[in-house]
């Protein structure tokens, strides 16, 4: 009985009106095609929502023109310091951080194709821990205090958000996941200001369209006037560029400054931030401040980040369009439409 059920075609009716009843039918083997499509779409979904928008920009944010002169040189790097023309994990050359292709090649050369999914489990852990209090606060906490629902988990998870960035920019390590988690106290002290600023930037940008629409006397997002709707969207995008992106850059560069000495970056990274950061082993702070992180990020780096973001958006739209076209063409060939007999079409 079960075997015959698996070989039955898939059928589902679609009634457009009272006169014509259409029935769409797909052969039994379309189940296999569906499973194959899902197996292909899952990694593509991760690439669209994680790799391209989150992993790739890290390299444009963290990479410096060259490794800092104050940075410690590991024993494994001494031989490579003599030949600057060779590119290796121990002595990385500067890549074109505005090119997704260059970043892809860097990741593949470092740890294979799966390096494009670096830090995914850590990001998933952060997402689950952060989403739970947000959902609870949205349901039970009154509005003025519900804003803190995103800030408190972000502060509590500073170790893991910092570790996530370290997993992205450092070469493969034999140490276990938990051994690589930085200490909470030092990480919190270094990043809490940047975390608060980034949280405030995100919240302001999130509520900005509602505030603008309210001042214009229109209902957002149900706006009938397209000109006003376009204005609200434009101001929101500008707000995101002016507030969210700089705060994200500062936070990530501070987190990168906490990279342990025993971990080597796969891109040129000036740990000294132009000499502003003194290592803790010689009595210094050992990490960058917000001003250090911001003012050492050059105009060329801003330009590379902007170009990379535009390329990622265009690449994502192109891939999504191609996948949508392929799936529509595939299932339009597989699925057949017939007319269901009824009293109106005998």
Buried (B, 14 or more C-beta within 10 A) or exposed (E): EEEEEEEEEBEEEEEEEEEEBEBBBBBEEBBEBBEEBEEEEEBEEBBBEBBBBBBBBBBBBBBBEEBBEBBEEEEEBEEBEEEEEEBBBBBBEBBBBBBBEBBBEBBEBBBEEEBBBBBBEBBEBBEEBBEEBBEEBEEEBEEEEBBBBBBBBBBBBBBBBBBBBBBBBBBEBEEEEEEBBBEEEBBBEBBEBBBBBBBBBBBBBBEBBBEBBEEBEBEBEEBEEEEBBEBBBEBBEEBBEEBBBBBBBBBBBBBBBBBEEEBBBBBBBBBBBEEBBEBEEEEEBBBBBBEBBBEBBEEEBBEBBBBBBEBBEEBBEEBEEEBEEEEEEEBEEBBEEEEEEEEEEE
